[in-house]
Amino acid sequence: METLKKDLQALMQFSGSALFDSKLLELKKTYTTTEERSFIYNFFLSDMERTRNVIKHISKRLEAIQVAEMA
């Protein structure tokens, strides 16, 4: 699992690039057990949750700035 974790972290370096999909497909071909696939799914679910929380935090800060500007 440690190798999978490191591979997923390395994959995230390609996030937003054209190589991301091909690298993810390579991982999916390499890690085929239910446990490994579950780990991959949970990794991305966790990443999406972190992203969502960051966006919420930034949104609240922007709202505070707007309120301060109006005052």
CHARMM internal coordinates of N, CA and C (Angstrom, degrees):
IC EDIT
DIST 1 N 1 CA 1.4572
DIST 1 CA 1 C 1.5314
ANGL 1 N 1 CA 1 C 111.91
DIST 1 C 2 N 1.3196
ANGL 1 CA 1 C 2 N 116.31
DIHE 1 N 1 CA 1 C 2 N -31.79
DIST 2 N 2 CA 1.4642
ANGL 1 C 2 N 2 CA 119.01
DIHE 1 CA 1 C 2 N 2 CA 179.59
DIST 2 CA 2 C 1.5295
ANGL 2 N 2 CA 2 C 110.75
DIHE 1 C 2 N 2 CA 2 C -62.65
DIST 2 C 3 N 1.3320
ANGL 2 CA 2 C 3 N 115.77
DIHE 2 N 2 CA 2 C 3 N -39.45
DIST 3 N 3 CA 1.4658
ANGL 2 C 3 N 3 CA 119.29
DIHE 2 CA 2 C 3 N 3 CA 178.53
DIST 3 CA 3 C 1.5168
ANGL 3 N 3 CA 3 C 110.12
DIHE 2 C 3 N 3 CA 3 C -64.31
DIST 3 C 4 N 1.3171
ANGL 3 CA 3 C 4 N 117.01
DIHE 3 N 3 CA 3 C 4 N -42.65
DIST 4 N 4 CA 1.4589
ANGL 3 C 4 N 4 CA 121.40
DIHE 3 CA 3 C 4 N 4 CA 178.04
DIST 4 CA 4 C 1.5219
ANGL 4 N 4 CA 4 C 110.75
DIHE 3 C 4 N 4 CA 4 C -61.13
DIST 4 C 5 N 1.3136
ANGL 4 CA 4 C 5 N 116.19
DIHE 4 N 4 CA 4 C 5 N -43.51
DIST 5 N 5 CA 1.4638
ANGL 4 C 5 N 5 CA 120.73
DIHE 4 CA 4 C 5 N 5 CA 179.30
DIST 5 CA 5 C 1.5347
ANGL 5 N 5 CA 5 C 110.29
DIHE 4 C 5 N 5 CA 5 C -60.08
DIST 5 C 6 N 1.3200
ANGL 5 CA 5 C 6 N 116.77
DIHE 5 N 5 CA 5 C 6 N -45.20
DIST 6 N 6 CA 1.4628
ANGL 5 C 6 N 6 CA 120.95
DIHE 5 CA 5 C 6 N 6 CA 178.95
DIST 6 CA 6 C 1.5278
ANGL 6 N 6 CA 6 C 111.00
DIHE 5 C 6 N 6 CA 6 C -64.94
DIST 6 C 7 N 1.3343
ANGL 6 CA 6 C 7 N 116.54
DIHE 6 N 6 CA 6 C 7 N -39.56
DIST 7 N 7 CA 1.4608
ANGL 6 C 7 N 7 CA 120.25
DIHE 6 CA 6 C 7 N 7 CA 178.47
DIST 7 CA 7 C 1.5270
ANGL 7 N 7 CA 7 C 111.29
DIHE 6 C 7 N 7 CA 7 C -63.83
DIST 7 C 8 N 1.3241
ANGL 7 CA 7 C 8 N 117.09
DIHE 7 N 7 CA 7 C 8 N -39.07
DIST 8 N 8 CA 1.4621
ANGL 7 C 8 N 8 CA 120.42
DIHE 7 CA 7 C 8 N 8 CA 178.12
DIST 8 CA 8 C 1.5266
ANGL 8 N 8 CA 8 C 111.26
DIHE 7 C 8 N 8 CA 8 C -67.76
DIST 8 C 9 N 1.3171
ANGL 8 CA 8 C 9 N 116.39
DIHE 8 N 8 CA 8 C 9 N -39.79
DIST 9 N 9 CA 1.4589
ANGL 8 C 9 N 9 CA 119.79
DIHE 8 CA 8 C 9 N 9 CA 177.30
DIST 9 CA 9 C 1.5256
ANGL 9 N 9 CA 9 C 110.72
DIHE 8 C 9 N 9 CA 9 C -64.41
DIST 9 C 10 N 1.3192
ANGL 9 CA 9 C 10 N 116.93
DIHE 9 N 9 CA 9 C 10 N -39.20
DIST 10 N 10 CA 1.4629
ANGL 9 C 10 N 10 CA 120.89
DIHE 9 CA 9 C 10 N 10 CA 176.71
DIST 10 CA 10 C 1.5289
ANGL 10 N 10 CA 10 C 110.38
DIHE 9 C 10 N 10 CA 10 C -66.24
DIST 10 C 11 N 1.3216
ANGL 10 CA 10 C 11 N 116.54
DIHE 10 N 10 CA 10 C 11 N -37.58
DIST 11 N 11 CA 1.4586
ANGL 10 C 11 N 11 CA 121.35
DIHE 10 CA 10 C 11 N 11 CA 178.23
DIST 11 CA 11 C 1.5180
ANGL 11 N 11 CA 11 C 111.38
DIHE 10 C 11 N 11 CA 11 C -59.87
DIST 11 C 12 N 1.3236
ANGL 11 CA 11 C 12 N 116.69
DIHE 11 N 11 CA 11 C 12 N -38.04
DIST 12 N 12 CA 1.4596
ANGL 11 C 12 N 12 CA 120.64
DIHE 11 CA 11 C 12 N 12 CA -177.25
DIST 12 CA 12 C 1.5299
ANGL 12 N 12 CA 12 C 112.12
DIHE 11 C 12 N 12 CA 12 C -64.02
DIST 12 C 13 N 1.3120
ANGL 12 CA 12 C 13 N 117.40
DIHE 12 N 12 CA 12 C 13 N -18.73
DIST 13 N 13 CA 1.4597
ANGL 12 C 13 N 13 CA 120.14
DIHE 12 CA 12 C 13 N 13 CA 175.48
DIST 13 CA 13 C 1.5268
ANGL 13 N 13 CA 13 C 110.87
DIHE 12 C 13 N 13 CA 13 C -66.40
DIST 13 C 14 N 1.3302
ANGL 13 CA 13 C 14 N 116.44
DIHE 13 N 13 CA 13 C 14 N -22.24
DIST 14 N 14 CA 1.4578
ANGL 13 C 14 N 14 CA 121.48
DIHE 13 CA 13 C 14 N 14 CA 179.92
DIST 14 CA 14 C 1.5259
ANGL 14 N 14 CA 14 C 112.19
DIHE 13 C 14 N 14 CA 14 C -93.98
DIST 14 C 15 N 1.3202
ANGL 14 CA 14 C 15 N 116.76
DIHE 14 N 14 CA 14 C 15 N 1.84
DIST 15 N 15 CA 1.4567
ANGL 14 C 15 N 15 CA 120.97
DIHE 14 CA 14 C 15 N 15 CA -178.95
DIST 15 CA 15 C 1.5213
ANGL 15 N 15 CA 15 C 110.44
DIHE 14 C 15 N 15 CA 15 C -54.97
DIST 15 C 16 N 1.3149
ANGL 15 CA 15 C 16 N 115.94
DIHE 15 N 15 CA 15 C 16 N 127.72
DIST 16 N 16 CA 1.4552
ANGL 15 C 16 N 16 CA 121.25
DIHE 15 CA 15 C 16 N 16 CA 179.78
DIST 16 CA 16 C 1.5197
ANGL 16 N 16 CA 16 C 113.89
DIHE 15 C 16 N 16 CA 16 C 88.23
DIST 16 C 17 N 1.3268
ANGL 16 CA 16 C 17 N 116.84
DIHE 16 N 16 CA 16 C 17 N -5.96
DIST 17 N 17 CA 1.4676
ANGL 16 C 17 N 17 CA 118.89
DIHE 16 CA 16 C 17 N 17 CA 179.68
DIST 17 CA 17 C 1.5258
ANGL 17 N 17 CA 17 C 110.42
DIHE 16 C 17 N 17 CA 17 C -101.65
DIST 17 C 18 N 1.3085
ANGL 17 CA 17 C 18 N 115.54
DIHE 17 N 17 CA 17 C 18 N 166.53
DIST 18 N 18 CA 1.4599
ANGL 17 C 18 N 18 CA 121.33
DIHE 17 CA 17 C 18 N 18 CA -179.64
DIST 18 CA 18 C 1.5349
ANGL 18 N 18 CA 18 C 111.50
DIHE 17 C 18 N 18 CA 18 C -66.38
DIST 18 C 19 N 1.3110
ANGL 18 CA 18 C 19 N 117.42
DIHE 18 N 18 CA 18 C 19 N -23.16
DIST 19 N 19 CA 1.4688
ANGL 18 C 19 N 19 CA 121.21
DIHE 18 CA 18 C 19 N 19 CA -178.46
DIST 19 CA 19 C 1.5258
ANGL 19 N 19 CA 19 C 113.59
DIHE 18 C 19 N 19 CA 19 C -78.59
DIST 19 C 20 N 1.3249
ANGL 19 CA 19 C 20 N 117.20
DIHE 19 N 19 CA 19 C 20 N -15.76
DIST 20 N 20 CA 1.4609
ANGL 19 C 20 N 20 CA 120.65
DIHE 19 CA 19 C 20 N 20 CA -173.66
DIST 20 CA 20 C 1.5304
ANGL 20 N 20 CA 20 C 112.15
DIHE 19 C 20 N 20 CA 20 C -55.76
DIST 20 C 21 N 1.3205
ANGL 20 CA 20 C 21 N 117.24
DIHE 20 N 20 CA 20 C 21 N -50.03
DIST 21 N 21 CA 1.4625
ANGL 20 C 21 N 21 CA 120.26
DIHE 20 CA 20 C 21 N 21 CA -176.78
DIST 21 CA 21 C 1.5206
ANGL 21 N 21 CA 21 C 112.38
DIHE 20 C 21 N 21 CA 21 C -61.91
DIST 21 C 22 N 1.3206
ANGL 21 CA 21 C 22 N 117.19
DIHE 21 N 21 CA 21 C 22 N -42.77
DIST 22 N 22 CA 1.4673
ANGL 21 C 22 N 22 CA 119.08
DIHE 21 CA 21 C 22 N 22 CA -179.54
DIST 22 CA 22 C 1.5262
ANGL 22 N 22 CA 22 C 111.23
DIHE 21 C 22 N 22 CA 22 C -68.02
DIST 22 C 23 N 1.3311
ANGL 22 CA 22 C 23 N 116.77
DIHE 22 N 22 CA 22 C 23 N -37.60
DIST 23 N 23 CA 1.4671
ANGL 22 C 23 N 23 CA 120.21
DIHE 22 CA 22 C 23 N 23 CA 177.59
DIST 23 CA 23 C 1.5275
ANGL 23 N 23 CA 23 C 110.95
DIHE 22 C 23 N 23 CA 23 C -66.55
DIST 23 C 24 N 1.3260
ANGL 23 CA 23 C 24 N 116.93
DIHE 23 N 23 CA 23 C 24 N -39.51
DIST 24 N 24 CA 1.4604
ANGL 23 C 24 N 24 CA 120.45
DIHE 23 CA 23 C 24 N 24 CA 177.60
DIST 24 CA 24 C 1.5249
ANGL 24 N 24 CA 24 C 110.13
DIHE 23 C 24 N 24 CA 24 C -64.76
DIST 24 C 25 N 1.3181
ANGL 24 CA 24 C 25 N 117.48
DIHE 24 N 24 CA 24 C 25 N -40.97
DIST 25 N 25 CA 1.4587
ANGL 24 C 25 N 25 CA 121.10
DIHE 24 CA 24 C 25 N 25 CA 178.33
DIST 25 CA 25 C 1.5269
ANGL 25 N 25 CA 25 C 110.76
DIHE 24 C 25 N 25 CA 25 C -62.33
DIST 25 C 26 N 1.3284
ANGL 25 CA 25 C 26 N 116.70
DIHE 25 N 25 CA 25 C 26 N -39.07
DIST 26 N 26 CA 1.4683
ANGL 25 C 26 N 26 CA 120.52
DIHE 25 CA 25 C 26 N 26 CA 175.88
DIST 26 CA 26 C 1.5245
ANGL 26 N 26 CA 26 C 110.70
DIHE 25 C 26 N 26 CA 26 C -59.66
DIST 26 C 27 N 1.3292
ANGL 26 CA 26 C 27 N 116.30
DIHE 26 N 26 CA 26 C 27 N -44.46
DIST 27 N 27 CA 1.4673
ANGL 26 C 27 N 27 CA 120.09
DIHE 26 CA 26 C 27 N 27 CA 179.08
DIST 27 CA 27 C 1.5181
ANGL 27 N 27 CA 27 C 111.06
DIHE 26 C 27 N 27 CA 27 C -62.81
DIST 27 C 28 N 1.3208
ANGL 27 CA 27 C 28 N 116.31
DIHE 27 N 27 CA 27 C 28 N -42.54
DIST 28 N 28 CA 1.4649
ANGL 27 C 28 N 28 CA 119.69
DIHE 27 CA 27 C 28 N 28 CA -178.85
DIST 28 CA 28 C 1.5218
ANGL 28 N 28 CA 28 C 111.22
DIHE 27 C 28 N 28 CA 28 C -65.01
DIST 28 C 29 N 1.3238
ANGL 28 CA 28 C 29 N 117.68
DIHE 28 N 28 CA 28 C 29 N -30.37
DIST 29 N 29 CA 1.4684
ANGL 28 C 29 N 29 CA 121.14
DIHE 28 CA 28 C 29 N 29 CA 177.34
DIST 29 CA 29 C 1.5311
ANGL 29 N 29 CA 29 C 110.88
DIHE 28 C 29 N 29 CA 29 C -76.69
DIST 29 C 30 N 1.3277
ANGL 29 CA 29 C 30 N 115.85
DIHE 29 N 29 CA 29 C 30 N -29.69
DIST 30 N 30 CA 1.4666
ANGL 29 C 30 N 30 CA 120.97
DIHE 29 CA 29 C 30 N 30 CA -178.35
DIST 30 CA 30 C 1.5202
ANGL 30 N 30 CA 30 C 111.64
DIHE 29 C 30 N 30 CA 30 C -79.10
DIST 30 C 31 N 1.3196
ANGL 30 CA 30 C 31 N 116.18
DIHE 30 N 30 CA 30 C 31 N -43.96
DIST 31 N 31 CA 1.4703
ANGL 30 C 31 N 31 CA 121.34
DIHE 30 CA 30 C 31 N 31 CA -176.23
DIST 31 CA 31 C 1.5167
ANGL 31 N 31 CA 31 C 109.00
DIHE 30 C 31 N 31 CA 31 C -105.27
DIST 31 C 32 N 1.3297
ANGL 31 CA 31 C 32 N 115.60
DIHE 31 N 31 CA 31 C 32 N 105.83
DIST 32 N 32 CA 1.4666
ANGL 31 C 32 N 32 CA 119.38
DIHE 31 CA 31 C 32 N 32 CA -170.59
DIST 32 CA 32 C 1.5231
ANGL 32 N 32 CA 32 C 114.74
DIHE 31 C 32 N 32 CA 32 C -116.67
DIST 32 C 33 N 1.3264
ANGL 32 CA 32 C 33 N 118.35
DIHE 32 N 32 CA 32 C 33 N -9.54
DIST 33 N 33 CA 1.4579
ANGL 32 C 33 N 33 CA 118.55
DIHE 32 CA 32 C 33 N 33 CA -178.33
DIST 33 CA 33 C 1.5333
ANGL 33 N 33 CA 33 C 109.77
DIHE 32 C 33 N 33 CA 33 C -73.20
DIST 33 C 34 N 1.2944
ANGL 33 CA 33 C 34 N 115.67
DIHE 33 N 33 CA 33 C 34 N 159.60
DIST 34 N 34 CA 1.4609
ANGL 33 C 34 N 34 CA 121.23
DIHE 33 CA 33 C 34 N 34 CA 178.66
DIST 34 CA 34 C 1.5209
ANGL 34 N 34 CA 34 C 110.68
DIHE 33 C 34 N 34 CA 34 C -59.91
DIST 34 C 35 N 1.3155
ANGL 34 CA 34 C 35 N 116.76
DIHE 34 N 34 CA 34 C 35 N -41.05
DIST 35 N 35 CA 1.4641
ANGL 34 C 35 N 35 CA 120.97
DIHE 34 CA 34 C 35 N 35 CA -179.88
DIST 35 CA 35 C 1.5262
ANGL 35 N 35 CA 35 C 110.63
DIHE 34 C 35 N 35 CA 35 C -63.51
DIST 35 C 36 N 1.3271
ANGL 35 CA 35 C 36 N 116.69
DIHE 35 N 35 CA 35 C 36 N -43.93
DIST 36 N 36 CA 1.4628
ANGL 35 C 36 N 36 CA 120.41
DIHE 35 CA 35 C 36 N 36 CA 179.78
DIST 36 CA 36 C 1.5253
ANGL 36 N 36 CA 36 C 111.12
DIHE 35 C 36 N 36 CA 36 C -66.48
DIST 36 C 37 N 1.3179
ANGL 36 CA 36 C 37 N 116.99
DIHE 36 N 36 CA 36 C 37 N -43.47
DIST 37 N 37 CA 1.4651
ANGL 36 C 37 N 37 CA 120.23
DIHE 36 CA 36 C 37 N 37 CA 179.19
DIST 37 CA 37 C 1.5255
ANGL 37 N 37 CA 37 C 110.76
DIHE 36 C 37 N 37 CA 37 C -64.01
DIST 37 C 38 N 1.3080
ANGL 37 CA 37 C 38 N 116.78
DIHE 37 N 37 CA 37 C 38 N -38.35
DIST 38 N 38 CA 1.4565
ANGL 37 C 38 N 38 CA 121.61
DIHE 37 CA 37 C 38 N 38 CA 177.64
DIST 38 CA 38 C 1.5277
ANGL 38 N 38 CA 38 C 109.94
DIHE 37 C 38 N 38 CA 38 C -63.48
DIST 38 C 39 N 1.3249
ANGL 38 CA 38 C 39 N 116.80
DIHE 38 N 38 CA 38 C 39 N -41.68
DIST 39 N 39 CA 1.4556
ANGL 38 C 39 N 39 CA 121.34
DIHE 38 CA 38 C 39 N 39 CA 178.61
DIST 39 CA 39 C 1.5278
ANGL 39 N 39 CA 39 C 110.39
DIHE 38 C 39 N 39 CA 39 C -61.99
DIST 39 C 40 N 1.3353
ANGL 39 CA 39 C 40 N 116.88
DIHE 39 N 39 CA 39 C 40 N -44.29
DIST 40 N 40 CA 1.4646
ANGL 39 C 40 N 40 CA 121.50
DIHE 39 CA 39 C 40 N 40 CA 178.12
DIST 40 CA 40 C 1.5229
ANGL 40 N 40 CA 40 C 109.98
DIHE 39 C 40 N 40 CA 40 C -60.71
DIST 40 C 41 N 1.3120
ANGL 40 CA 40 C 41 N 117.44
DIHE 40 N 40 CA 40 C 41 N -46.82
DIST 41 N 41 CA 1.4671
ANGL 40 C 41 N 41 CA 121.92
DIHE 40 CA 40 C 41 N 41 CA 179.61
DIST 41 CA 41 C 1.5338
ANGL 41 N 41 CA 41 C 110.45
DIHE 40 C 41 N 41 CA 41 C -58.91
DIST 41 C 42 N 1.3214
ANGL 41 CA 41 C 42 N 116.37
DIHE 41 N 41 CA 41 C 42 N -48.54
DIST 42 N 42 CA 1.4696
ANGL 41 C 42 N 42 CA 120.71
DIHE 41 CA 41 C 42 N 42 CA -178.92
DIST 42 CA 42 C 1.5254
ANGL 42 N 42 CA 42 C 112.09
DIHE 41 C 42 N 42 CA 42 C -65.69
DIST 42 C 43 N 1.3192
ANGL 42 CA 42 C 43 N 116.91
DIHE 42 N 42 CA 42 C 43 N -33.71
DIST 43 N 43 CA 1.4598
ANGL 42 C 43 N 43 CA 121.07
DIHE 42 CA 42 C 43 N 43 CA 176.84
DIST 43 CA 43 C 1.5270
ANGL 43 N 43 CA 43 C 110.01
DIHE 42 C 43 N 43 CA 43 C -60.27
DIST 43 C 44 N 1.3213
ANGL 43 CA 43 C 44 N 116.68
DIHE 43 N 43 CA 43 C 44 N -47.65
DIST 44 N 44 CA 1.4639
ANGL 43 C 44 N 44 CA 119.88
DIHE 43 CA 43 C 44 N 44 CA -179.01
DIST 44 CA 44 C 1.5194
ANGL 44 N 44 CA 44 C 111.65
DIHE 43 C 44 N 44 CA 44 C -72.18
DIST 44 C 45 N 1.3081
ANGL 44 CA 44 C 45 N 117.32
DIHE 44 N 44 CA 44 C 45 N -34.13
DIST 45 N 45 CA 1.4627
ANGL 44 C 45 N 45 CA 120.71
DIHE 44 CA 44 C 45 N 45 CA 176.43
DIST 45 CA 45 C 1.5287
ANGL 45 N 45 CA 45 C 109.60
DIHE 44 C 45 N 45 CA 45 C -63.16
DIST 45 C 46 N 1.3119
ANGL 45 CA 45 C 46 N 116.73
DIHE 45 N 45 CA 45 C 46 N -43.60
DIST 46 N 46 CA 1.4615
ANGL 45 C 46 N 46 CA 121.82
DIHE 45 CA 45 C 46 N 46 CA 178.25
DIST 46 CA 46 C 1.5306
ANGL 46 N 46 CA 46 C 110.50
DIHE 45 C 46 N 46 CA 46 C -64.39
DIST 46 C 47 N 1.3277
ANGL 46 CA 46 C 47 N 116.21
DIHE 46 N 46 CA 46 C 47 N -41.91
DIST 47 N 47 CA 1.4684
ANGL 46 C 47 N 47 CA 120.47
DIHE 46 CA 46 C 47 N 47 CA 178.90
DIST 47 CA 47 C 1.5272
ANGL 47 N 47 CA 47 C 110.75
DIHE 46 C 47 N 47 CA 47 C -62.85
DIST 47 C 48 N 1.3183
ANGL 47 CA 47 C 48 N 116.82
DIHE 47 N 47 CA 47 C 48 N -40.79
DIST 48 N 48 CA 1.4662
ANGL 47 C 48 N 48 CA 120.43
DIHE 47 CA 47 C 48 N 48 CA 178.59
DIST 48 CA 48 C 1.5248
ANGL 48 N 48 CA 48 C 110.61
DIHE 47 C 48 N 48 CA 48 C -65.60
DIST 48 C 49 N 1.3088
ANGL 48 CA 48 C 49 N 117.45
DIHE 48 N 48 CA 48 C 49 N -38.08
DIST 49 N 49 CA 1.4659
ANGL 48 C 49 N 49 CA 121.49
DIHE 48 CA 48 C 49 N 49 CA 178.94
DIST 49 CA 49 C 1.5359
ANGL 49 N 49 CA 49 C 110.57
DIHE 48 C 49 N 49 CA 49 C -64.89
DIST 49 C 50 N 1.3357
ANGL 49 CA 49 C 50 N 116.50
DIHE 49 N 49 CA 49 C 50 N -43.45
DIST 50 N 50 CA 1.4673
ANGL 49 C 50 N 50 CA 120.47
DIHE 49 CA 49 C 50 N 50 CA 177.30
DIST 50 CA 50 C 1.5286
ANGL 50 N 50 CA 50 C 110.20
DIHE 49 C 50 N 50 CA 50 C -61.28
DIST 50 C 51 N 1.3159
ANGL 50 CA 50 C 51 N 116.40
DIHE 50 N 50 CA 50 C 51 N -43.74
DIST 51 N 51 CA 1.4698
ANGL 50 C 51 N 51 CA 120.67
DIHE 50 CA 50 C 51 N 51 CA 179.20
DIST 51 CA 51 C 1.5098
ANGL 51 N 51 CA 51 C 110.47
DIHE 50 C 51 N 51 CA 51 C -61.97
DIST 51 C 52 N 1.3096
ANGL 51 CA 51 C 52 N 116.91
DIHE 51 N 51 CA 51 C 52 N -43.35
DIST 52 N 52 CA 1.4673
ANGL 51 C 52 N 52 CA 122.00
DIHE 51 CA 51 C 52 N 52 CA 179.01
DIST 52 CA 52 C 1.5263
ANGL 52 N 52 CA 52 C 110.68
DIHE 51 C 52 N 52 CA 52 C -60.10
DIST 52 C 53 N 1.3257
ANGL 52 CA 52 C 53 N 116.46
DIHE 52 N 52 CA 52 C 53 N -44.15
DIST 53 N 53 CA 1.4724
ANGL 52 C 53 N 53 CA 120.72
DIHE 52 CA 52 C 53 N 53 CA 179.98
DIST 53 CA 53 C 1.5255
ANGL 53 N 53 CA 53 C 111.98
DIHE 52 C 53 N 53 CA 53 C -65.65
DIST 53 C 54 N 1.3173
ANGL 53 CA 53 C 54 N 116.84
DIHE 53 N 53 CA 53 C 54 N -38.29
DIST 54 N 54 CA 1.4656
ANGL 53 C 54 N 54 CA 120.19
DIHE 53 CA 53 C 54 N 54 CA 177.62
DIST 54 CA 54 C 1.5225
ANGL 54 N 54 CA 54 C 109.95
DIHE 53 C 54 N 54 CA 54 C -64.70
DIST 54 C 55 N 1.3140
ANGL 54 CA 54 C 55 N 116.90
DIHE 54 N 54 CA 54 C 55 N -43.11
DIST 55 N 55 CA 1.4641
ANGL 54 C 55 N 55 CA 120.81
DIHE 54 CA 54 C 55 N 55 CA 179.07
DIST 55 CA 55 C 1.5202
ANGL 55 N 55 CA 55 C 110.63
DIHE 54 C 55 N 55 CA 55 C -62.70
DIST 55 C 56 N 1.3311
ANGL 55 CA 55 C 56 N 117.63
DIHE 55 N 55 CA 55 C 56 N -41.88
DIST 56 N 56 CA 1.4651
ANGL 55 C 56 N 56 CA 120.68
DIHE 55 CA 55 C 56 N 56 CA 177.31
DIST 56 CA 56 C 1.5177
ANGL 56 N 56 CA 56 C 110.84
DIHE 55 C 56 N 56 CA 56 C -61.50
DIST 56 C 57 N 1.3262
ANGL 56 CA 56 C 57 N 117.01
DIHE 56 N 56 CA 56 C 57 N -42.82
DIST 57 N 57 CA 1.4560
ANGL 56 C 57 N 57 CA 121.65
DIHE 56 CA 56 C 57 N 57 CA -179.37
DIST 57 CA 57 C 1.5357
ANGL 57 N 57 CA 57 C 110.78
DIHE 56 C 57 N 57 CA 57 C -63.42
DIST 57 C 58 N 1.3113
ANGL 57 CA 57 C 58 N 116.20
DIHE 57 N 57 CA 57 C 58 N -45.38
DIST 58 N 58 CA 1.4682
ANGL 57 C 58 N 58 CA 120.51
DIHE 57 CA 57 C 58 N 58 CA 179.01
DIST 58 CA 58 C 1.5197
ANGL 58 N 58 CA 58 C 110.25
DIHE 57 C 58 N 58 CA 58 C -63.81
DIST 58 C 59 N 1.3089
ANGL 58 CA 58 C 59 N 116.69
DIHE 58 N 58 CA 58 C 59 N -40.46
DIST 59 N 59 CA 1.4601
ANGL 58 C 59 N 59 CA 121.10
DIHE 58 CA 58 C 59 N 59 CA 179.62
DIST 59 CA 59 C 1.5319
ANGL 59 N 59 CA 59 C 110.96
DIHE 58 C 59 N 59 CA 59 C -61.48
DIST 59 C 60 N 1.3224
ANGL 59 CA 59 C 60 N 116.97
DIHE 59 N 59 CA 59 C 60 N -42.53
DIST 60 N 60 CA 1.4675
ANGL 59 C 60 N 60 CA 120.82
DIHE 59 CA 59 C 60 N 60 CA 178.34
DIST 60 CA 60 C 1.5207
ANGL 60 N 60 CA 60 C 110.97
DIHE 59 C 60 N 60 CA 60 C -64.65
DIST 60 C 61 N 1.3166
ANGL 60 CA 60 C 61 N 116.66
DIHE 60 N 60 CA 60 C 61 N -39.70
DIST 61 N 61 CA 1.4675
ANGL 60 C 61 N 61 CA 120.04
DIHE 60 CA 60 C 61 N 61 CA 178.74
DIST 61 CA 61 C 1.5285
ANGL 61 N 61 CA 61 C 110.86
DIHE 60 C 61 N 61 CA 61 C -65.56
DIST 61 C 62 N 1.3357
ANGL 61 CA 61 C 62 N 116.76
DIHE 61 N 61 CA 61 C 62 N -39.52
DIST 62 N 62 CA 1.4602
ANGL 61 C 62 N 62 CA 120.12
DIHE 61 CA 61 C 62 N 62 CA 177.88
DIST 62 CA 62 C 1.5218
ANGL 62 N 62 CA 62 C 110.93
DIHE 61 C 62 N 62 CA 62 C -64.65
DIST 62 C 63 N 1.3129
ANGL 62 CA 62 C 63 N 116.12
DIHE 62 N 62 CA 62 C 63 N -39.34
DIST 63 N 63 CA 1.4636
ANGL 62 C 63 N 63 CA 119.72
DIHE 62 CA 62 C 63 N 63 CA 177.13
DIST 63 CA 63 C 1.5330
ANGL 63 N 63 CA 63 C 110.70
DIHE 62 C 63 N 63 CA 63 C -61.88
DIST 63 C 64 N 1.3248
ANGL 63 CA 63 C 64 N 116.44
DIHE 63 N 63 CA 63 C 64 N -42.17
DIST 64 N 64 CA 1.4618
ANGL 63 C 64 N 64 CA 120.92
DIHE 63 CA 63 C 64 N 64 CA 179.12
DIST 64 CA 64 C 1.5262
ANGL 64 N 64 CA 64 C 111.14
DIHE 63 C 64 N 64 CA 64 C -63.13
DIST 64 C 65 N 1.3221
ANGL 64 CA 64 C 65 N 115.90
DIHE 64 N 64 CA 64 C 65 N -39.17
DIST 65 N 65 CA 1.4605
ANGL 64 C 65 N 65 CA 120.02
DIHE 64 CA 64 C 65 N 65 CA 178.55
DIST 65 CA 65 C 1.5279
ANGL 65 N 65 CA 65 C 110.37
DIHE 64 C 65 N 65 CA 65 C -65.42
DIST 65 C 66 N 1.3412
ANGL 65 CA 65 C 66 N 116.65
DIHE 65 N 65 CA 65 C 66 N -42.42
DIST 66 N 66 CA 1.4460
ANGL 65 C 66 N 66 CA 120.82
DIHE 65 CA 65 C 66 N 66 CA 179.33
DIST 66 CA 66 C 1.5303
ANGL 66 N 66 CA 66 C 111.11
DIHE 65 C 66 N 66 CA 66 C -61.94
DIST 66 C 67 N 1.3200
ANGL 66 CA 66 C 67 N 116.17
DIHE 66 N 66 CA 66 C 67 N -43.13
DIST 67 N 67 CA 1.4687
ANGL 66 C 67 N 67 CA 121.05
DIHE 66 CA 66 C 67 N 67 CA 178.48
DIST 67 CA 67 C 1.5319
ANGL 67 N 67 CA 67 C 109.83
DIHE 66 C 67 N 67 CA 67 C -62.44
DIST 67 C 68 N 1.3266
ANGL 67 CA 67 C 68 N 116.19
DIHE 67 N 67 CA 67 C 68 N -42.94
DIST 68 N 68 CA 1.4662
ANGL 67 C 68 N 68 CA 120.40
DIHE 67 CA 67 C 68 N 68 CA -179.48
DIST 68 CA 68 C 1.5323
ANGL 68 N 68 CA 68 C 110.89
DIHE 67 C 68 N 68 CA 68 C -65.36
DIST 68 C 69 N 1.3090
ANGL 68 CA 68 C 69 N 116.99
DIHE 68 N 68 CA 68 C 69 N -37.18
DIST 69 N 69 CA 1.4560
ANGL 68 C 69 N 69 CA 120.35
DIHE 68 CA 68 C 69 N 69 CA 178.94
DIST 69 CA 69 C 1.5331
ANGL 69 N 69 CA 69 C 111.82
DIHE 68 C 69 N 69 CA 69 C -67.66
DIST 69 C 70 N 1.3078
ANGL 69 CA 69 C 70 N 116.42
DIHE 69 N 69 CA 69 C 70 N -32.02
DIST 70 N 70 CA 1.4628
ANGL 69 C 70 N 70 CA 120.80
DIHE 69 CA 69 C 70 N 70 CA -178.43
DIST 70 CA 70 C 1.5196
ANGL 70 N 70 CA 70 C 111.25
DIHE 69 C 70 N 70 CA 70 C -75.61
DIST 70 C 71 N 1.3104
ANGL 70 CA 70 C 71 N 116.20
DIHE 70 N 70 CA 70 C 71 N -23.11
DIST 71 N 71 CA 1.4788
ANGL 70 C 71 N 71 CA 120.17
DIHE 70 CA 70 C 71 N 71 CA -176.85
DIST 71 CA 71 C 1.4993
ANGL 71 N 71 CA 71 C 112.62
DIHE 70 C 71 N 71 CA 71 C -77.01
END
COOR INIT
IC SEED 1 N 1 CA 1 C
IC BUILD
